[in-house]
Amino acid sequence: MKLNRIKVVLVEREISQVQLAEKLGKSFSTINAYCCNRVQPSLDTLQRISKILGVKMKDLIIEREER
C-alpha cells in the first residue's frame, strides 16, 4: 500500500534520493525505504522533507480513498 508520494515529488523536483539523504542527514537506504513505502517517515521527518523539497506536507501524503 502506498502511503506517501516522496518518490514522485523527488522526480518532479529533479532531486535524487542521494541528494535528499545528504540534505536530511539520513542514509540512502532510509530514504529509499521511504520512497518505496517500506517505511514511513515520522511527522517531524516528513515536515523536514517538505521544507527541503519546497512543498506542503499534504503534497507528500496520499489521501485515503473511500470505498
C-alpha positions, 0 to 999 in steps of 0.5 A, a space after each residue: 500500500 502506498 502511503 506517501 508520494 516522496 518518490 514522485 515529488 523527488 522526480 518532479 523536483 529533479 532531486 535524487 534520493 542521494 541528494 535528499 539523504 545528504 540534505 536530511 542527514 539520513 542514509 540512502 537506504 532510509 530514504 529509499 525505504 521511504 520512497 518505496 513505502 517500506 517505511 514511513 517517515 515520522 511527522 517531524 521527518 516528513 515536515 523536514 522533507 517538505 521544507 527541503 523539497 519546497 512543498 506542503 506536507 499534504 503534497 507528500 501524503 496520499 489521501 485515503 480513498 473511500 470505498 
